[in-house]
Amino acid sequence: MIRAAKLEDAKHIAHIYNHYILNTLATFEETEVSGEEMASRILAVNEMELPWLVALKGELVAGYAYATKWKGRAAYRFSVESTVYLDPHYQGKGLGKSLYSALFNELHKKGVHAVMGGISLPNQASIALHEKFGMEKVAHFKQVGFKFGEWVDVGYWQRVLSKDAE
């Protein structure tokens, strides 16, 4: 089941995210986040009137996806950056696809024109997910992140949602 995130999900969302902070290059954060911090982030996304979704397996949050503003300037108001994270136990089972499908549907309903997704490289699973949704690689920034004693490249994938642009 996929639904809008609730503040009471924040602790479980933080637990999922902290795995990526401590063990992967998927995020460039280096310090674990608390449930309270994650609740604050959920509220900020809600205040932007953008979706933050969770996927449930039984009563447990198994993954989440959300969108934030791409940039702060007014002309970017129809563009967002998408994010998806899964509990490691649920990777490779189609949950990311379900979350992104629901997220993209919500973004389309809200009149979002362009969606960008940043991926630390290499990350073939994330690339495959983004490309499954019609996202195309539009940028590659070399050695812009430094984590776990190594320089990390970041690529950006983009999809235009509006039919008017095609």
URQUITA-V930110 format. One record per residue. N is the residue number from 1. RES is the residue in three letters. PHI is phi in whole degrees, -180 to 180 (* if undefined). D_LAST is the distance of its C-alpha to the last C-alpha in Angstrom with 1 decimal. Layout:
n=(N,N)
res=(RES,RES)
phi=(PHI,PHI)
d_last=(D_LAST,D_LAST)
//
This chain:
n=(1,2,3,4,5,6,7,8,9,10,11,12,13,14,15,16,17,18,19,20,21,22,23,24,25,26,27,28,29,30,31,32,33,34,35,36,37,38,39,40,41,42,43,44,45,46,47,48,49,50,51,52,53,54,55,56,57,58,59,60,61,62,63,64,65,66,67,68,69,70,71,72,73,74,75,76,77,78,79,80,81,82,83,84,85,86,87,88,89,90,91,92,93,94,95,96,97,98,99,100,101,102,103,104,105,106,107,108,109,110,111,112,113,114,115,116,117,118,119,120,121,122,123,124,125,126,127,128,129,130,131,132,133,134,135,136,137,138,139,140,141,142,143,144,145,146,147,148,149,150,151,152,153,154,155,156,157,158,159,160,161,162,163,164,165,166)
res=(MET,ILE,ARG,ALA,ALA,LYS,LEU,GLU,ASP,ALA,LYS,HIS,ILE,ALA,HIS,ILE,TYR,ASN,HIS,TYR,ILE,LEU,ASN,THR,LEU,ALA,THR,PHE,GLU,GLU,THR,GLU,VAL,SER,GLY,GLU,GLU,MET,ALA,SER,ARG,ILE,LEU,ALA,VAL,ASN,GLU,MET,GLU,LEU,PRO,TRP,LEU,VAL,ALA,LEU,LYS,GLY,GLU,LEU,VAL,ALA,GLY,TYR,ALA,TYR,ALA,THR,LYS,TRP,LYS,GLY,ARG,ALA,ALA,TYR,ARG,PHE,SER,VAL,GLU,SER,THR,VAL,TYR,LEU,ASP,PRO,HIS,TYR,GLN,GLY,LYS,GLY,LEU,GLY,LYS,SER,LEU,TYR,SER,ALA,LEU,PHE,ASN,GLU,LEU,HIS,LYS,LYS,GLY,VAL,HIS,ALA,VAL,MET,GLY,GLY,ILE,SER,LEU,PRO,ASN,GLN,ALA,SER,ILE,ALA,LEU,HIS,GLU,LYS,PHE,GLY,MET,GLU,LYS,VAL,ALA,HIS,PHE,LYS,GLN,VAL,GLY,PHE,LYS,PHE,GLY,GLU,TRP,VAL,ASP,VAL,GLY,TYR,TRP,GLN,ARG,VAL,LEU,SER,LYS,ASP,ALA,GLU)
phi=(*,-118,-148,-65,-66,-114,-59,-70,-82,-57,-62,-70,-64,-61,-60,-63,-62,-62,-57,-70,-63,-82,-125,-139,-98,-64,-128,-95,-69,-122,-121,-55,-108,-87,-60,-65,-65,-67,-60,-62,-68,-61,-60,-63,-65,-60,-66,-80,59,-115,-80,-129,-114,-125,-106,-107,-119,68,-99,-95,-75,-104,-179,-154,-146,-155,-130,-128,-59,-68,-146,-83,-69,-57,-66,-90,-61,-103,-122,-136,-111,-99,-143,-144,-139,-122,-56,-54,-68,-110,-69,76,-117,89,-69,-61,-62,-63,-65,-66,-60,-64,-63,-64,-63,-64,-65,-62,-60,-84,80,-68,-94,-132,-121,-116,-133,-93,-133,-73,-115,-83,-163,-61,-64,-69,-59,-60,-62,-63,-71,-62,-98,78,-82,-118,-69,-122,-157,-143,-103,-88,49,-96,-121,-131,-148,55,75,-139,-82,-128,-82,-132,-110,-121,-113,-138,-139,-92,-85,-69,-68,-60,-84,-87)
d_last=(32.4,29.7,30.3,30.0,32.2,35.6,37.8,40.3,37.8,37.9,40.9,39.3,35.9,38.0,39.9,36.8,35.4,38.9,38.9,35.9,37.5,40.8,39.9,36.5,34.3,31.3,32.1,33.9,36.1,39.6,41.6,41.4,40.2,42.2,41.2,41.8,39.3,36.7,37.4,36.8,33.4,32.5,33.7,31.7,28.4,29.5,30.3,26.7,25.8,23.8,24.5,27.2,27.8,30.6,31.3,34.9,37.2,40.1,40.8,39.6,36.3,35.0,31.8,29.4,25.9,24.8,22.4,23.6,22.3,20.8,23.0,25.4,24.3,22.9,19.7,18.7,19.3,15.8,16.0,18.4,20.2,20.9,24.3,26.0,29.7,31.8,35.5,36.5,38.2,34.9,32.8,31.6,31.9,28.4,28.9,26.2,23.7,24.9,24.8,21.3,20.1,22.0,20.8,17.1,17.8,19.8,17.3,14.7,17.6,18.4,15.2,14.5,11.2,12.0,14.7,16.9,19.8,22.8,25.0,28.4,29.0,30.0,28.8,27.6,27.5,25.1,22.9,22.8,22.0,19.1,17.6,18.4,15.8,13.0,14.0,14.4,17.3,16.7,20.4,23.9,26.8,30.2,33.2,32.0,33.8,37.4,38.6,41.5,42.8,39.8,36.8,33.4,30.0,26.8,23.3,20.1,17.2,13.9,11.0,8.3,9.1,7.6,5.5,5.6,3.8,0.0)
//
